[in-house]
Amino acid sequence: MARLPAGIRFIISFSRDQWYRAFIFILTFLLYASFHLSRKPISIVKGELHKYCTAWDEADVRFSSQSSKAGSIAPHQLPDNETDCGWAPFDKNNYQQLLGALDYSFLCAYAVGMYLSGIIGERLPIRYYLTFGMLASGAFTALFGLGYFYNIHSFGFYVVTQVINGLVQTTGWPSVVTCLGNWFGKGRRGLIMGVWNSHTSVGNILGSLIAGYWVSTCWGLSFIVPGAIVAAMGIVCFLFLIEHPKDVRCSSTLVTHSKAYENGTNRLRLQKQSLKSEKNRPLDPEMQCLLLSDGKGSVHPNHMLILPGDSGSGTTAISFTGALKIPGVVEFSLCLLFAKLVSYTFLFWLPLYITNVDHLDAKKAGELSTLFDVGGIFGGVLAGVISDRLEKRASTCGLMLLLAAPTLYIFSTVSKMGLEATVAMLLLSGALVSGPYALITTAVSADLGTHKSLKGNAHALSTVTAIIDGTGSVGAALGPLLAGLISPSGWSNVFYMLMFADTCALLVSPRLFHPSHLQCISAMWPNTGGTFSRALLS
């Protein structure tokens, strides 16, 4: 018998379950990357919506003086839909406040909608809910770009478009996290979701490149093309998304097996052993600390919240207040609020900052800003690997946030020294800022949503994810708004605000960084953790 080709041997070396998991991993990655792809154009187009009048005026003065010497003066010609300072109504001196209001409109609607989206989403089929959200998001993203072609200069039009787009985009995150949580168990969850969460940065990079391609020539296409991509991915979602392993008769837990266990009997026996070991597995040491009420004694079953489903089946949806009672939900939600404030300020204002500091046009500034997201990819993966290796989600977030604060200060000073310094600081800042943000929104949310205290009520995952990300979105709404209000007084003040927010992310939650919790970190991580704990306790 002829030997099988290498490619076929590779294909059959994986089980049916593993192929399905890989497919869902890639599909949900692409689906949510398209959401972020549609959010990025507004930051790229800002430099085109408002141009610097001084540059035009100086050029006009030189042109006029030269024309006077030649004995003739030709007026400066502009397109019908533009002024010297850009696109009305963003061509006035208050353009920073107007652009900040656009960001705030989207993000405020996103934050409010997120609290409702998780509750609604867990009561509807994920595939239908996500498909609707992607089609609607594509339509309203494209509608913003149509303002260019129909010569619309009403500020209200752009605000309303952003508000509705922010609401429909809330369908995405709870849906994809719930779907991924259904398919992957807790084993190596930090690594898996750390790699998966790079869709945020990948979407931002693609959105920057696509929007940047048309920003200087036809900025309307910077929105229409991403909108079309999101809508197309919505159709793909409807045709291919599988919500739960049981829908295709796959195992609900991630099982690794050797070739000796290829037959069905041994595989079933191995799965039962895996489920039994998962059931008897002790609580995460850091979660034990969160469950302590006064830092004394050990975790007792009476301290755990029991939220069974109907008849103990664990299949009903959890209430909003019930989700808030899950240990760690409030703490990580508040931590994410400030972490996301920093991240989204970079997302919406970084290209304009680069334009001001390095004096680049909108296209080049947009391309350069993608380096922040490149650093975010490495930061998310690194945070996932470290948290898996040490089994300490909170400590990993805390350490990266602690390093991010001085990095932001250095960014504000070093980036003014030239393009090379800006590149280096973009990569480093992206890694330290995006790492905790990625870890909290993925692995931590999934851990809390499938926490032992729920006794198998996996439906809580969508609500928990929505609460954590919704609270974080409040910070995401405040960050760009504050940047728009503060930036006229100088970009240095914006970075001081970001440093303050990063520090608050460390200290705002009294239980996450409670003295008893820090003592636990010190005991579990004697070298770095001890120093870290003593520094915060002093």
C-alpha positions, 0 to 999 in steps of 0.5 A: 500500500502506498504511503499517504501524502504528507498533507493528508497525514497532517489532516487526519492527525487531528480529530473531528472535534479539533477541526471544528474548534479550529474553524470556530476559532478562525471564524469568530476571529474574523467576525470581530476583526471586521467590527474593529475594522469599521471603528477605525476609519473615524480616527484616520479621517479626522486629519482630513475633516479638519486641515490646518488653516495656517498651512493654507494661509501661508501658501496663499500668501506666498502665491499671492506675493509671487502673482503680484510680482508677475502682475496677476493674481489668481484666486485659490480654487477649492472643491465645492464640498471643502473649505480651507480648513477641511469639511464643514462643520469640522472646519471651525476652531472648535473642531477638536470638541466636535470630533470628540463629540463624535467619538463620545456619541458612538462610545456612549451608545456602545456602553449603554447598549452593551448592558442590554446586549448581553441580556438580550443576546443570551435569550436569542440564537447567537447566529441570528443576533450576530448576523443582524448586528453585523448587517446593521453595523455595515449599513450605518458605517457606510451611511457615514461615508455617504455624507461625503458623496451627498455633500452633507454638512449637518453635524446632527447627521453624523452624530445620529449615525454614530449613535445607532452604529454604537448600539448595533455594534454591541451585538458583537462582543457578547456573542463571539465570547460566548461562542468561543467559551462554549467551544473551549474549556479552561485549559490554556484559556489565557493563551488561546484567548490571548491569541484570539483577542489579537483580532482587535489589533488586526482589525484596527490595522486593516481598518487604518490601511483601508481608510488611509488608502482613500482618506486624502482622495475620497474619504467617503470610501474610507467608511463605505468599504469597511461597512461593506466588509462588515456586512459581507462577514455578517452573511458569512456568520449566518451561513457558517457559525456553529453556536455550541459543540452539541449542535454538531455532536462534538465534545464540549471540553477541549481534550488532548489525546494521543494516538493510543486513544483514537478509538471511540471507547477510550476517547469517551473514557478519557473525556469522562476523566477530564471532566472529573478532574476539572470538577475536582480542580481547586479554585484559582488561588487569586479567585480564592482571595477574591472570595474572602470577605475579610482576608481571614480563613479559607474559602468555604462553600457557603461563601459561594453564590449558587445560581442554578437553572430550572430544576438544577439544569443550569440552562436558564439565563442569569439576571443582571443583579445575579451576574454582579454577585459573581466574585470578581465581576465588579472588581474587574469591570472597574479595572477595565473602565480605566484600562479601556479609557487609555486604550480607546484614547489612543484608538481615536486620537493617535493619528491626529497626535502623530500628525501634530507632533511628526507633521505627517499627512493623514494617510502616513499618520494612519499607517504609522498608528498601526504600530500601536496595534502591532504592539497590542498583538504581542501584549495580548498574547504575552499576557495570556501566556503569563497568566496561564503559566502562573494561573494569576490573571489579576497579578498579570494585569496589575504588573502590566498596568504598573509598567504602563504608567511610566511608559505613557509619560516617556511616550509623551516626551520621547515621541517628540524627538523624532520618527524613530523614537515614536515607532519604538514607543508605539510598540512598547505602549501598545503592548503594555496598554493592550495586554491587560485590556485583552486579558480582562475582556477575554480570559477573565470574562470567560473565567468569571462567566463559567465560574464554579459558583454558578454550578454550570449555568453557562448562560451567564457568560454572555451577561458577565461579558456584557457587564465587564465590557459595558463598564469598560466602554464607559471609560472608552467613551470618557477617554476620547471625550476628555482628550478632545476637551484637554488637547487644545491646552496641549498634548502633554496634558492628555498624557497626564490624564492617561497616566492618572487613568492607568494608576486608577486602574490599579487602585480603583477596586478595593477588593481586587487589590485588597491587602488580603489579596496582595498578601495572597499574591505575595505568597504565590509569587514570592519574588516579583509579587512580594515587591509588588504587594509591598509597594502597593501596601506602603 
